[in-house]
Amino acid sequence: MNAPRKASIAPLPRRKAALMGLAFVAVGLYPLAIGVGLATARPGSVHAPLWVVALAGTCFVLVGTVLAVPQGDVRLRGLLVGLVVTALAAIFDWVAFGPGERHFGGAMSFAGASIATGTSEASGRIAFGIAAAMLDAFALWGWYRWLRGPAPRAGGEPQSGIE
């Protein structure tokens, strides 16, 4: 009888990871520049505080940086992943709990037909609130693990605590 095969995910080759990282950084630089006042957006196109726009751009820049950092540097990768999760949590927290009116929309599709619907502000905030609470908890758990230091994996390889 054959033993079950253990699933594994091969890491991206270094060159491909660096190219993907550059693409993520490039995508994030424009919203980051808008958020910090180095670029301007079309009038009326930004419906969030500039710090939220800057955090969204920062998420892309940090993910790109994670891809560029060598796989073996688990502490730095863990730090960067922790910053991404924390930034995403802050964005979701603002959408769910921040001041001001929000507009949400939804769509349903089945067998090629779709129906677009408007969603109430309350239901949108509730959905984002649930996601925000989960991201907040995940960020707190990850930072706790990261601050404790690398933990050995089953194979003896250190783990950052957040990854």
Backbone torsions as a table, in degrees:
resi	resn	phi	psi	omega
1	MET	NA	135.8	-179.2
2	ASN	-80.6	139.4	176.4
3	ALA	-75.3	146.3	178.9
4	PRO	-62.2	140.6	179.7
5	ARG	-80.9	138.2	178.0
6	LYS	-83.0	126.3	179.8
7	ALA	-72.0	137.7	176.1
8	SER	-140.9	150.5	178.6
9	ILE	-112.4	118.8	179.8
10	ALA	-73.7	136.4	177.4
11	PRO	-66.5	152.5	176.6
12	LEU	-63.8	143.0	172.5
13	PRO	-58.0	147.1	-173.5
14	ARG	-52.5	-43.8	-177.5
15	ARG	-65.8	-44.6	179.1
16	LYS	-64.6	-40.3	178.8
17	ALA	-63.0	-41.6	179.6
18	ALA	-65.9	-40.5	178.5
19	LEU	-66.1	-42.2	176.4
20	MET	-63.6	-40.3	177.9
21	GLY	-60.2	-43.7	177.4
22	LEU	-62.1	-38.5	178.2
23	ALA	-63.2	-44.1	178.8
24	PHE	-63.5	-43.2	179.0
25	VAL	-61.3	-44.4	-179.5
26	ALA	-60.2	-41.9	179.4
27	VAL	-65.0	-37.0	-176.1
28	GLY	-80.5	-19.3	-174.7
29	LEU	-66.1	-37.2	-178.3
30	TYR	-66.6	-52.3	177.2
31	PRO	-63.1	-32.7	176.8
32	LEU	-64.2	-43.7	178.4
33	ALA	-63.2	-39.0	176.1
34	ILE	-63.2	-45.3	-176.9
35	GLY	-62.8	-32.6	-179.3
36	VAL	-98.2	4.1	173.9
37	GLY	87.2	13.1	178.4
38	LEU	-88.2	-13.3	177.8
39	ALA	-141.3	160.5	178.2
40	THR	-118.4	145.6	177.4
41	ALA	-96.0	165.2	174.4
42	ARG	-56.3	139.5	178.5
43	PRO	-56.6	132.5	178.4
44	GLY	81.5	1.6	-177.6
45	SER	-91.5	-13.5	-179.8
46	VAL	-103.9	119.8	-177.3
47	HIS	-115.4	28.3	-179.8
48	ALA	-143.5	159.1	174.2
49	PRO	-59.7	152.7	-177.3
50	LEU	-62.4	-28.6	178.6
51	TRP	-66.5	-31.9	177.0
52	VAL	-69.0	-41.7	177.6
53	VAL	-62.5	-43.4	178.9
54	ALA	-62.8	-41.1	178.4
55	LEU	-64.4	-38.7	178.3
56	ALA	-62.4	-45.5	176.8
57	GLY	-64.0	-38.9	179.3
58	THR	-62.2	-36.9	178.0
59	CYS	-57.6	-45.6	179.6
60	PHE	-65.4	-42.4	179.2
61	VAL	-62.2	-43.0	-179.5
62	LEU	-67.6	-39.7	177.1
63	VAL	-62.8	-41.4	176.6
64	GLY	-61.5	-38.2	178.5
65	THR	-68.0	-39.9	177.1
66	VAL	-57.9	-42.9	-179.6
67	LEU	-65.2	-30.1	-178.0
68	ALA	-83.1	-22.7	-179.2
69	VAL	-74.7	136.2	179.9
70	PRO	-56.5	143.9	-179.4
71	GLN	-53.7	-34.3	-175.4
72	GLY	-73.6	-15.5	-178.6
73	ASP	-87.6	71.6	-171.4
74	VAL	-67.8	-31.8	-179.8
75	ARG	-67.4	-46.1	179.5
76	LEU	-67.1	-42.8	177.8
77	ARG	-61.4	-41.3	178.1
78	GLY	-62.9	-41.2	177.7
79	LEU	-61.5	-46.6	-178.5
80	LEU	-65.7	-42.4	177.7
81	VAL	-63.4	-39.6	177.3
82	GLY	-61.4	-39.9	177.7
83	LEU	-66.5	-37.7	177.7
84	VAL	-63.1	-49.4	-178.3
85	VAL	-62.8	-40.9	179.6
86	THR	-65.0	-42.1	178.7
87	ALA	-64.5	-43.7	177.2
88	LEU	-61.7	-40.8	178.5
89	ALA	-61.2	-42.4	179.7
90	ALA	-63.8	-39.1	178.2
91	ILE	-63.7	-47.2	179.5
92	PHE	-65.1	-37.0	176.6
93	ASP	-60.3	-43.6	179.8
94	TRP	-63.9	-45.3	-179.6
95	VAL	-60.0	-43.7	-175.6
96	ALA	-76.7	-41.1	-168.1
97	PHE	-119.8	-7.1	-177.1
98	GLY	-73.0	163.9	-179.4
99	PRO	-73.7	160.4	176.0
100	GLY	101.1	165.5	-178.2
101	GLU	-82.9	144.8	176.8
102	ARG	-120.9	148.6	176.0
103	HIS	-121.6	124.4	-179.4
104	PHE	-120.8	152.3	176.9
105	GLY	-138.5	162.7	179.3
106	GLY	-147.6	166.6	178.0
107	ALA	-148.0	150.9	176.8
108	MET	-129.1	137.4	177.6
109	SER	-136.7	148.4	178.1
110	PHE	-154.4	127.8	176.5
111	ALA	51.5	43.3	176.2
112	GLY	86.4	-10.8	178.1
113	ALA	-101.7	140.6	179.2
114	SER	-132.8	153.3	179.0
115	ILE	-129.7	121.3	176.8
116	ALA	-93.3	135.9	-179.1
117	THR	-132.8	155.0	171.1
118	GLY	-87.8	146.7	179.8
119	THR	-119.2	142.8	-178.0
120	SER	-67.5	155.5	178.3
121	GLU	-60.9	-40.9	-178.4
122	ALA	-63.0	-46.0	-178.9
123	SER	-67.9	-35.1	176.0
124	GLY	-65.0	-43.4	178.7
125	ARG	-65.9	-36.9	177.9
126	ILE	-63.7	-45.8	179.4
127	ALA	-61.4	-46.1	178.1
128	PHE	-67.6	-32.1	177.7
129	GLY	-64.5	-41.0	177.6
130	ILE	-64.0	-46.3	178.8
131	ALA	-64.1	-39.0	179.4
132	ALA	-63.3	-43.8	179.3
133	ALA	-62.5	-39.6	178.6
134	MET	-66.9	-43.0	178.2
135	LEU	-65.2	-39.7	177.2
136	ASP	-60.3	-45.8	-179.8
137	ALA	-64.5	-42.1	179.5
138	PHE	-64.0	-41.9	178.8
139	ALA	-63.3	-45.5	179.5
140	LEU	-61.9	-44.2	178.1
141	TRP	-61.5	-44.6	-179.7
142	GLY	-63.7	-43.3	178.7
143	TRP	-65.0	-38.8	176.1
144	TYR	-58.9	-48.3	179.1
145	ARG	-63.3	-41.1	-177.5
146	TRP	-67.1	-41.0	-179.3
147	LEU	-67.4	-26.6	177.6
148	ARG	-71.8	-17.2	178.9
149	GLY	99.6	171.8	-177.5
150	PRO	-63.0	137.7	176.2
151	ALA	-109.0	136.4	179.8
152	PRO	-69.4	140.3	174.8
153	ARG	-84.6	176.2	179.2
154	ALA	-58.5	-35.0	-179.1
155	GLY	-83.9	3.5	-180.0
156	GLY	89.6	-6.1	-179.0
157	GLU	-81.5	135.5	-178.5
158	PRO	-70.4	149.9	177.6
159	GLN	-118.7	143.3	-174.4
160	SER	-70.4	-28.3	-174.8
161	GLY	107.5	-27.0	-179.9
162	ILE	-105.1	-34.9	-177.7
163	GLU	-66.4	NA	NA
